[in-house]
Amino acid sequence: MRAIDAGILICTECHELNKQAADTEEQLCTRCGALIHARRPNSLTRTWALLITAAILYIPANLLPIMTVNSLGQGDPSTIMAGVIQLVQHGMFPIAAVVFIASILVPTFKLVGIGLLLFSVQRHQPLSARQRIVMYRFIEFIGRWSMLDIFVIAILVAVVNFGRLASVEANLGAAAFASVVILTMLAAVTFDPRLIWDNTESDDDHE
């Protein structure tokens, strides 16, 4: 049985369980006073909007240069994939693997994963609630690692600043990539995981 079937609402701010009031349209949490809903209003619409925007920005994030390393007044802008290739050419395989996973695989998985969750919930696809919630928790977990490239670039720009001798500049690709990461994180937040259980057809998925 779902909590909503028992007349219980959870506060998304403090996670307090509240008894659903039948005589009011807007109910406040008894602990923190936040407005609570049985389900987040327009959750799917907002998540789709954020996800589509992130998918659009994902293209320039990978095609535009993400940073330029200048040495003795000369430097070539490099994209994320070009940077990975350069690391491989210099024999830095572990670092190349970390950058590739954090900057290519993780954002791609988040975009595809959130899209699959939305599609399966809206279209009632044959995917168990347990599989959906595991996917959702995994997306939440890996989201923090997507900012690795941005953190590295920010540190390099701040530390490597020796004029014409050596310097690092952030390019438009970095801004696009940061936007993708932020938008996918917001998409994971706006998605209401309780909708997963609303679309469960078998009793086994409620266990």
C-alpha positions, 0 to 999 in steps of 0.5 A: 500500500502506498502512503497516499492510499493511507492518507499520509503526505510526506514533506519534501523539505523535512521528510515529516509524515503528515496526515492528509487533510480533507477540508483544505486544498493547501496543506502545510507541514506540521513540523517546518510549515512548508507547503506539501502536496500528494505529488509535486505539481507539474513535475513531469512537465518541468523535468521534461523542459529541463531535460530537453534544454540540457540535451540541446546544450549538450551538443555545443558542450562537446563541439565547442572548445572547453579550454585553451592552454597557452604556453609561450604565447601559443595555444590551441583550444581543445574540446572535451574529447580532444583533451581526452585524446591528448591525455591518452597520447601522453600516456596518462591513461588513468586521468584520461579514463576519469575525464572520459567517464565524468565528462562524457559517460556520466552526462550521457547516462543522466540524459538517457536515464532521466529520459527513460524514467519520464517515458516509462512513467508517462507511457506505463512501460513494462519496467518494474518500480524497483528498477526505476527507483534504482536507476533514479538513485544512481542518477542522483548519486553520479550527478555530483561527479559531473562537475569534475571537469568544471572544477579542474578548469576553474582551478587551472584558470586560477593557478596557471596564470603566468602571463605569456609564459603559461596560462589557461583560459576557459572557453564557451564549451565550459559554460555550456557543459556547466549548464548541462550539469546544472540542468540535469541536476535540477531535472533529477530534483524536480522529478517526483520519484513517488510517480514511479510507484503510482505506475506500478502494476504488480503488488511485488513492486510495492514490497 
